[in-house]
């Protein structure tokens, strides 16, 4: 996964666990696409200080993910829901009935069962 996207997911799920100062710097870097120098100037700290803060926050958030796996579960569930949508669109498009419909329904049941297990 692209680093910025991974950082965004980590922040979305665990960002509230950072203190206000960390959250602001991390959000400016990840979401507002400010450079380290721009953030340093705005916050009145060194560029290196911002760099260290972003790295430390990333490690902290990744540590939460290692323990809780919320991002992994979310991405897995999202993929399964997308598969269910594709199968449902196939039914809506009016495919022939018969064995294919039974297989599609079986696949939907399998995917929904996996989703329920992950929750």
N, C-alpha and C positions, 0 to 999 in steps of 0.2 A: 504494500500500500504506500502511496506517496506520503512523504514525511509531513507535509503541511496538512493533508487530509487526516492522517493519523493523529496529529496534534489537535486538530479541530474536534475529532471524535472524543479524544481523551478529555479535552476541556468541557465539551458538552455534558459528558457523564460525570466527571469528577471535579470540575472547576470550582464548584462551591466549597470544596474542601481546602482550597488555597486561601490565604489571607487576602485582604482587599488590595494591598500593594502588589502582591504576586499576581493576583487575578488581572489587575489593570495592565501590568507590563506584558503578561502572557497574551492577553486579548489584543493589545495593540500590535504585538508581533505577529500573531497567528491570523487574526481576523481583519485588522485594519491595515495590515501589510506595511507597517512602518518599519524603517530600518533601525538597526541597533543604535545608530548615531542620533536619529530623530527621537527615539524613546529616551535616550540618555539626556539629551538636551531638555526635553519636556519634563523629565523627572528630576533633573539636577544631580545625576550620578554619572559615573564613567560608562563609556561604551562597553568596557570589559565587565563592569558590574551588571549591565543589562544582559550581556551574553551569558554570564554565569547564572543569573536569575532564570533565564529561559531554559538553560540546560538543567538546572536543579528542578525547576517546575516540571519539565518533561519527564525526568527520572522519577519524580514523586508520583506524577499521574500514571506513568507506566507501571509503577509499583502497585498502585491501587488496582490497575487492570490485571496484573499478574495474580492478584489475590481474589478479585471479584468476578472477572471475566464478563463484565456487562457489555462492553463494546463487541466482544467476540459473539456473545449470545445475540445481541441486536443484529449484527451483520448476518448471522446464520439464519435468524428468523426472517429477516428482510428477503434474503435469497429464496427461502422456501415460499414465502407469500408471493413473490414474483413468479415462481414456478406454478403456483396455484392459479394465478391470474392468467397465465398463458393457457393452461388447461381449460379454464372457464371460458376464455375467448374462443377456444376451439369448439366448445359446446355451443356457444352463442352463434358462431358462424354457421351452424347447421350441419356439422359433420354427419355422416351416415351413422345410424344407430347400430346396435349390435355389440359385438365383442370389443370394438374400440372404445365405446362409451363405458363399458364395464371396466376396462383397463384404466381409463382416465379417472373414473370415480375411485377406483382402488388406489391410484397414485395420489389423488387428492386426500383420501383418508390417511394414507401413509404419511404424507407431508404434514397434515394437520396433527397427526399423532406425535410426530417428531417435535413440532412446535410446542405442543402441550407439555411434552417431557422437558423441554428446555426452560419453560416458564416455571 
